[in-house]
């Protein structure tokens, strides 16, 4: 609780501890004690009867080049490394928009702008996502199968756009664009065609491109990128 009071500008942590010990802090009407915690988005915290408000934070949107081996959650019950570890020095606390599975890498948007995140993930906006996909057991005759819809969780997907970049024997590099990003969609498409994905890297989402951003690094979106992104998902300026 003293950390919360300090972050809200009420007092230093040491002074906040004294306020708690003096029984001047209440949480949802109950007197706070040392060790208590709260969430200002849903709990009422008061000091001397005056409600404590969370400081306003500016919207922050960044692009992370996610490495393989990280999960796109804030906390993981299995103790695996999360993308939160990679953005500790961001100017605000941000959350992943959508997912890239543990073995996938590349462009991952993270933001604290709930309206933008919800718009990006809403299926009606069909934000294109483009991937480079390395496969083994490649069969050129089965390439058209990758474009065909597949059933996931009881619903058919939209057709994918697939292009063959390079081929060497039974290994190939594909460029695949999908509109929904359903659970393991690209891997399932490849499995259906008898191909095995050995590497999967997202290189674009909507108007944004990963470019030369290094693995594990992040950068803030530019004003132009934000405008294009908001326009792509139907948000007014």
C-alpha positions as CSV (number, residue, x, y, z in Angstrom):
1,X,0.0,0.0,0.0
2,X,2.8,2.4,0.7
3,X,4.1,1.8,-2.8
4,X,0.7,2.8,-4.2
5,X,0.5,5.9,-2.1
6,X,3.9,7.0,-3.2
7,X,3.2,6.4,-6.9
8,X,0.0,8.5,-6.6
9,X,2.0,11.4,-5.1
10,X,0.4,11.2,-1.7
11,X,3.6,10.8,0.3
12,X,7.0,9.1,0.2
13,X,7.0,5.4,1.0
14,X,8.4,6.0,4.5
15,X,5.7,8.7,5.2
16,X,3.0,6.4,3.7
17,X,4.1,3.7,6.1
18,X,3.6,6.1,8.9
19,X,0.1,7.0,7.6
20,X,-0.9,3.4,7.6
21,X,0.5,2.8,11.1
22,X,-1.5,5.8,12.2
23,X,-4.7,4.2,10.9
24,X,-5.3,7.1,8.5
25,X,-5.6,4.9,5.4
26,X,-8.7,2.9,4.5
27,X,-9.4,0.4,1.7
28,X,-13.0,-0.1,0.8
29,X,-14.0,1.3,4.2
30,X,-11.6,-0.9,6.2
31,X,-8.6,0.4,8.0
32,X,-5.4,-0.6,6.1
33,X,-2.5,-2.4,7.7
34,X,1.1,-2.8,6.5
35,X,1.2,-5.5,3.8
36,X,-2.2,-4.7,2.4
37,X,-2.5,-4.0,-1.4
38,X,-5.2,-2.7,-3.6
39,X,-6.1,-2.0,-7.2
40,X,-7.2,1.6,-7.8
41,X,-9.2,0.6,-10.8
42,X,-11.7,-1.2,-8.6
43,X,-10.8,-0.5,-4.9
44,X,-11.6,2.7,-3.0
45,X,-8.5,3.9,-1.1
46,X,-8.8,6.9,1.2
47,X,-6.3,8.9,3.2
48,X,-8.0,11.0,6.0
49,X,-11.3,10.5,4.1
50,X,-10.0,11.8,0.8
51,X,-10.0,9.2,-2.1
52,X,-6.7,8.5,-3.7
53,X,-6.8,8.6,-7.5
54,X,-4.4,6.8,-9.9
55,X,-2.3,9.2,-11.8
56,X,-3.3,9.6,-15.5
57,X,-0.9,8.0,-17.9
58,X,-0.4,9.0,-21.6
59,X,-1.2,6.4,-24.2
60,X,1.8,4.4,-25.2
61,X,2.1,2.1,-28.2
62,X,5.2,0.2,-29.1
63,X,6.5,-2.5,-31.5
64,X,8.5,-5.3,-30.0
65,X,10.5,-7.9,-32.0
66,X,9.6,-10.9,-29.9
67,X,12.2,-13.6,-29.7
68,X,11.3,-17.3,-29.6
69,X,11.0,-18.7,-26.1
70,X,8.9,-15.9,-24.7
71,X,5.1,-16.1,-24.0
72,X,2.8,-13.2,-24.8
73,X,1.3,-12.9,-21.3
74,X,2.0,-10.7,-18.4
75,X,2.3,-13.6,-16.0
76,X,2.9,-17.3,-16.7
77,X,1.9,-20.0,-14.2
78,X,4.6,-22.3,-15.7
79,X,7.4,-19.9,-14.9
80,X,8.3,-19.2,-18.5
81,X,9.8,-15.9,-19.6
82,X,7.2,-13.3,-20.7
83,X,7.4,-10.4,-23.1
84,X,6.9,-8.1,-20.1
85,X,10.6,-8.7,-19.3
86,X,11.6,-7.2,-22.6
87,X,9.8,-3.8,-22.1
88,X,10.7,-3.0,-18.5
89,X,12.2,0.3,-19.7
90,X,9.2,1.4,-21.7
91,X,7.7,4.8,-20.6
92,X,4.5,3.1,-19.4
93,X,3.2,-0.3,-18.5
94,X,2.0,-1.9,-21.7
95,X,0.2,-5.1,-22.6
96,X,0.5,-7.4,-25.6
97,X,-2.1,-7.0,-28.4
98,X,-3.0,-10.5,-29.6
99,X,-0.5,-13.3,-29.3
100,X,2.6,-15.0,-30.8
101,X,3.0,-18.5,-29.5
102,X,6.1,-19.6,-27.6
103,X,8.0,-20.9,-30.7
104,X,7.1,-17.8,-32.9
105,X,8.9,-14.5,-33.2
106,X,8.6,-11.1,-34.8
107,X,6.3,-8.1,-34.7
108,X,4.2,-7.8,-31.5
109,X,2.3,-4.7,-30.7
110,X,2.1,-3.7,-27.0
111,X,0.0,-0.8,-25.6
112,X,-1.8,0.7,-22.7
113,X,-4.5,2.1,-25.0
114,X,-7.5,-0.2,-24.4
115,X,-9.6,1.2,-27.2
116,X,-6.9,0.7,-29.7
117,X,-6.1,-2.8,-28.5
118,X,-9.8,-3.9,-28.7
119,X,-10.2,-2.4,-32.1
120,X,-7.1,-4.2,-33.4
121,X,-8.3,-7.5,-32.1
122,X,-11.9,-7.2,-33.2
123,X,-12.5,-9.6,-36.1
124,X,-14.7,-7.1,-38.1
125,X,-11.6,-5.0,-38.9
126,X,-9.6,-7.8,-40.5
127,X,-6.2,-6.4,-39.8
128,X,-3.8,-8.3,-42.1
129,X,-0.9,-10.1,-40.5
130,X,2.0,-11.2,-42.7
131,X,4.5,-13.9,-41.8
132,X,7.7,-15.5,-43.2
133,X,7.3,-19.2,-42.7
134,X,10.1,-21.7,-43.1
135,X,8.8,-25.3,-43.7
136,X,10.2,-28.8,-44.2
137,X,8.5,-31.7,-46.1
138,X,7.5,-29.1,-48.7
139,X,5.5,-30.3,-51.7
140,X,4.8,-27.6,-54.3
141,X,1.7,-29.5,-55.5
142,X,0.1,-29.0,-52.1
143,X,0.9,-25.2,-52.0
144,X,-2.7,-24.3,-53.0
145,X,-4.0,-26.1,-49.9
146,X,-2.4,-23.4,-47.7
147,X,-4.7,-20.8,-49.1
148,X,-7.9,-22.7,-48.3
149,X,-10.0,-22.1,-45.2
150,X,-9.6,-24.4,-42.2
151,X,-11.9,-25.0,-39.3
152,X,-10.6,-23.8,-35.9
153,X,-12.8,-24.0,-32.8
154,X,-15.9,-24.7,-34.9
155,X,-15.5,-21.8,-37.4
156,X,-13.9,-21.6,-40.8
157,X,-11.1,-19.2,-41.3
158,X,-10.9,-16.6,-44.1
159,X,-8.6,-17.7,-47.0
160,X,-4.9,-17.0,-46.6
161,X,-2.7,-15.3,-49.2
162,X,0.4,-17.5,-49.8
163,X,3.5,-16.9,-51.9
164,X,6.5,-19.1,-52.4
165,X,9.7,-17.1,-51.8
166,X,12.4,-19.7,-52.1
167,X,12.7,-23.5,-52.3
168,X,15.6,-25.9,-51.9
169,X,14.6,-29.5,-52.1
170,X,12.0,-30.2,-49.5
171,X,12.6,-27.0,-47.6
172,X,10.9,-23.8,-48.5
173,X,10.4,-20.2,-47.3
174,X,6.8,-19.0,-47.6
175,X,5.1,-15.6,-47.2
176,X,1.7,-16.0,-45.7
177,X,-0.9,-13.2,-44.9
178,X,-3.9,-14.0,-42.8
179,X,-6.7,-11.7,-41.6
180,X,-7.7,-13.2,-38.3
181,X,-4.8,-14.7,-36.5
182,X,-6.7,-17.6,-35.0
183,X,-5.1,-20.1,-32.6
184,X,-2.0,-21.7,-34.4
185,X,-3.7,-20.9,-37.7
186,X,-0.6,-21.0,-39.9
187,X,0.9,-24.0,-38.2
188,X,-2.4,-25.9,-38.7
189,X,-2.6,-24.9,-42.3
190,X,0.9,-26.3,-42.9
191,X,0.2,-29.5,-40.9
192,X,-2.9,-30.1,-43.1
193,X,-0.7,-29.9,-46.2
194,X,1.8,-32.3,-44.7
195,X,4.4,-29.6,-44.1
196,X,6.2,-28.9,-40.8
197,X,6.9,-25.3,-39.7
198,X,10.5,-24.9,-38.5
199,X,10.4,-21.2,-38.1
200,X,7.7,-18.6,-38.1
201,X,8.3,-14.8,-38.0
202,X,5.6,-12.1,-38.2
203,X,6.9,-9.2,-40.3
204,X,3.9,-6.9,-40.7
205,X,0.6,-6.1,-39.1
206,X,-1.8,-3.8,-40.9
207,X,0.3,-0.8,-42.1
208,X,3.2,-1.6,-39.8
209,X,6.4,-3.4,-40.8
210,X,9.0,-4.9,-38.6
211,X,11.8,-3.7,-40.7
212,X,15.3,-4.0,-39.2
213,X,14.2,-4.0,-35.5
214,X,16.5,-6.4,-33.8
215,X,15.3,-9.5,-31.9
216,X,14.4,-8.6,-28.3
217,X,14.4,-4.8,-29.0
218,X,11.4,-2.5,-29.0
219,X,10.6,1.0,-30.3
220,X,7.7,3.4,-29.9
221,X,5.4,3.8,-32.9
222,X,5.8,7.1,-34.8
223,X,2.9,9.6,-35.0
224,X,2.4,8.6,-38.7
225,X,2.3,4.9,-37.8
226,X,-0.2,5.6,-35.1
227,X,-2.5,7.5,-37.4
228,X,-2.3,4.8,-40.0
229,X,-3.0,2.1,-37.4
230,X,-5.9,3.9,-35.9
231,X,-7.4,4.5,-39.4
232,X,-6.9,0.8,-40.3
233,X,-9.1,-0.2,-37.4
234,X,-11.7,2.5,-37.8
235,X,-10.8,4.7,-34.9
236,X,-11.3,8.5,-35.4
237,X,-8.5,10.9,-34.7
